[in-house]
C-alpha cells in the first residue's frame, strides 16, 4: 500500500476525516469536511478545494476562510474542526492554519501577536532563532521561529516551530503554525504562498466526538456507578466543593440537613506535590458519596512553566505510577478530572505556556492515561473539562484544539461561573446565559454525558437568591447534564478581601432557595 493511502486509512479508522492530496490533474472538492463529488455547495457549507500543482505540490483553496496556500504533495488536509483551524500534515510535520477576527472585542492584531508569543519569556525551554516582519503577497507578516529540546516520551517529537501571523487589517489575522521534527524554515515557501481569495461558504465544525466502549472494560462497581449517574435515563445529581472535608464531613452533613437533600459528589483538588488523598476518598465512600478528584499538573507555589515538558520527559513517571496503584487499591469509582480549564492562561498546563502547541496538553493527558492503564486502573472515569470562555480568546486556544481523543475521555465537563461584578471586567451572568450557548455548542460536538464540574454564583453584583431560583427553573432544559457541583468557597482579592462569595451558607435565603430546587 502507498504510504499516503496507509496513513489516510489509519486516520479514518481512529475517527478523523482526513483528505489526501489530490491525484495528478484532478481537483478534490471538500464540503463540510468530506470529499464531495462536485464543486456545488450552499452558502452555509464549509467549502474547500485541493488542486494539484504542475511541480508536484498541492494548493488548498479554503473558500470558507478566504485564503489559498501551497503545500507539499505528501500532506493531507484535516478539515474536521474547520471553524477553529485547518491542519495540513504528514508523518513528521503539522501545519495548523487559524483565522481570528477581533471586531467587537477588546483585542486587535497587535495585541494578538504580542500576547500569543509571551511563552518565549521562558528561555530555559524555548530557543528563539528568528523574529522579524516580512511581506507575504502584500500582507505584513510577523515571522517567528523557535525550538525546544525534544521530549523523550513523544516519539518523533515536533519540537521545531515556525509561526507566521499574517495581518489582513487591524482586526483580522491569519496564523500559520508549523510544528516539525525537521527544519521549520523549509516551510517558508508555504508561508510565502499564502494569498487572500474571495470568501464563499461558512466555516463549520465537521465532526462529532462519540464515546467508545471504554467504560465496559472497567470493574463492575464503576460500570454500575456510570450507569446510575451518567446513563441517558440518569436523573440529575448534586455535588459540592467544601474545603472542610479535609478534616471531616460535618459541615457538608449540616448543609444537607438544612437543604433536605444529600450531595452525591465531593470535589477535591490535588497537585504534583501531594499524594493521593486516600483519606478523603475513604471518607466520601463511607458516606455513600463519590469524589471528583481534580488533578493539576503543577507544584503549589513553584515556577511551573516547565512541568508539562518535564512530564513528557518521564520525570514524574514513578509518581503517576504510584498514584495509579493507589487508585486501583482504593477500588471504588473515582471521577478523575485532569488539568481542567486548560484553555485558560491562568493554568500552567495551557498551551499559552508551551509554544501555543495544544499537542503538548494532549500528549501529557495520553501519557498519564497510559501509565494508569499499565498499572491496571479500572475504577477511574476520565473527565475532560474546558472553561466556558477561552482566555485568551484566540483560535489556537479553542477548547476543541485540546480534545485528547475519544478513547481517552468518559465524561465532558462544563465550567462557567457567575463571577459577579467585584472585579474589573466581570459582569453578572444568569445561569441560562452561561450554559445555554455552552450546552448547544457541546451538544453538536461531544457525544458524551456532561457534568457541571464546578460552578456557583457570586453574592456581589445582583440577587443571588433569584439567580438560584432561576437556575433550577432552567436546568430541566439541559437533560444531558447529569451531575452539577456547587463550589462552596470564596475568591479573595489581592488585599485578602472577599471578591467572589460563592458560599450557600452565607445567607439562610440561599439555603432555602437551593433546598426548594433540590426537592424538585
Secondary structure as UniProt FT lines:
FT   HELIX           3..13
FT   TURN            14..15
FT   STRAND          18..19
FT   TURN            24..25
FT   STRAND          28..31
FT   TURN            32..33
FT   STRAND          34..36
FT   TURN            43..44
FT   STRAND          47..52
FT   TURN            54..55
FT   STRAND          58..62
FT   TURN            63..66
FT   STRAND          67..71
FT   TURN            73..74
FT   STRAND          76..78
FT   TURN            80..84
FT   STRAND          86..89
FT   STRAND          93..101
FT   TURN            103..104
FT   HELIX           109..116
FT   HELIX           118..121
FT   TURN            123..125
FT   STRAND          127..136
FT   TURN            137..138
FT   STRAND          139..147
FT   TURN            152..153
FT   TURN            155..156
FT   STRAND          160..167
FT   STRAND          172..180
FT   HELIX           184..187
FT   HELIX           188..192
FT   STRAND          195..196
FT   STRAND          209..210
FT   HELIX           214..217
FT   HELIX           220..230
FT   TURN            232..233
FT   STRAND          237..241
FT   HELIX           243..246
FT   HELIX           250..259
FT   STRAND          265..271
FT   TURN            272..273
FT   HELIX           278..286
FT   TURN            287..288
FT   STRAND          290..296
FT   TURN            300..301
FT   TURN            305..306
FT   HELIX           307..311
FT   TURN            312..316
FT   HELIX           317..330
FT   STRAND          334..338
FT   TURN            342..343
FT   TURN            345..346
FT   TURN            348..349
FT   HELIX           351..353
FT   TURN            354..356
FT   HELIX           358..374
FT   TURN            375..376
FT   STRAND          380..385
FT   HELIX           395..397
FT   HELIX           399..402
FT   HELIX           406..408
FT   STRAND          411..415
FT   TURN            424..425
FT   HELIX           431..445
FT   STRAND          446..447
FT   STRAND          450..455
FT   HELIX           464..475
FT   TURN            476..477
FT   TURN            479..480
FT   STRAND          481..487
FT   STRAND          490..492
FT   TURN            494..495
FT   STRAND          498..501
FT   HELIX           504..506
FT   HELIX           508..519
//
